[in-house]
Amino acid sequence: MVLTPRIGERFVGWRPPFGDDSALGLVDFCLFPHLDGPDSPENSMAEAERWAATTAGPAYAIDARTALKVTDDGVEVVSEGHWRLFDRGERIAGA
């Protein structure tokens, strides 16, 4: 999450000196982790949809069996689990 442009107010556990939810911005998408996780029941798909509506660009919701591989060619989803891409208003379902 630290590599994304923003983490979203939902995941802010502390406030940096500049006071917002900015992160490093090394990738051009946001990330909703622990989707439908047994230890994170609040991280439901419905909650991911609400969170994604607050992001400016592409956003991924991923579970513990999903990873994102970022290369010069783009983003590849590596998953044996459950994920979803929210891309600029268009909803694209994952596996």
Summary of the structure (lengths in Angstrom):
residues: 95
radius of gyration: 12.9
end to end distance: 21.1
largest distance: 38.7
contacts: 247
relative contact order: 0.18
helix: 12%
strand: 32%
